[in-house]
Amino acid sequence: MRASTRCRAVVLGGLVLLGGCVGTPAPRPLAGHPPAALEGVKRFELTARIGVRYDGQGFFGGLRWHHGPNDDGLLLLSPLGQGVARIRRDGAGASLTTASQQVFHAADAGSLMEAVLGWRLPLDGLPYWALGEAAPGTSANAQYGDDGRLKTLTQNGWRITYGAFEPVGALSLPESMVLSHGAHLEIRVVDARWSVGG
C-alpha cells in the first residue's frame, strides 16, 4: 500500500471512530460533585417540607424518606406533624398505610399513591433526581447555571427544577427542588435535610 493510500485509510478510520462517538449518551448530569462521589451513596435519609398541587387540590406538610439499596420508606406528615400516610416499597411491591390504619397494596408505589392520595411521587426516578443526577436507562436533558450547578433536569415526562444546594460531607445536595408533571401535578420540596450513608 502506498503512503498516500495508507494516510487516507488512517484518516477515514479516524472519522469512522469519531462518527461512532456521536450517539454515545452523555454522562448522567450531576449537581456539581465528582461522578465517583455518588457511586458510594447506597442509602440516605431525607427530611423536608413538601407542598403538592394536583388537579385543583393541594397537600402541605412534611416528608421523611428513608432510601435503601432495595427499599424505600416514606412518611407524609400533616403541617402539625401527624402521620398522614406511610408508604413502603421493596422488591415484593408497595404498601400504603393511612392515618386510620387502612392498608393498601399495589405492584408499584406510584400507582398506589395516585389511587389512594390522588397524586404520586415518581419513586422510580426520584432517588436519582433527589441527588441531582439522571436516572439510568432513559435519555435526559439537563441545564446548568453560570455556577456550573444543575438547574433543571427533564426525564420520563418529569421536569425537576433545582434551587439551593447544601454541603453534605463531600457532596453538594439539593436543599430545594420542584418536580412537575405536565400542568396537573407540581411537588415542591424545601428545607431538605440529608443524612447519607454507604
Buried (B, 14 or more C-beta within 10 A) or exposed (E): EEEEEEEEEEEEEEEEEEEEEEEEEEEBBBBBBEEEBBEEBEBBBBBBBBBBBBEEEEBEBBBBBBBBEEEBBBBBBEEEEEBBBBBBBEEEEBBBBBEEEEEBEBEEBBEBBBEBBEBBBBBBBBBBBBBBBBBEEEEBEBEBEEEEBBBBBBBBEBBBBBBEBEEBEEBBBBBBBBBBBEEEBBBBBBEBEBEBEE
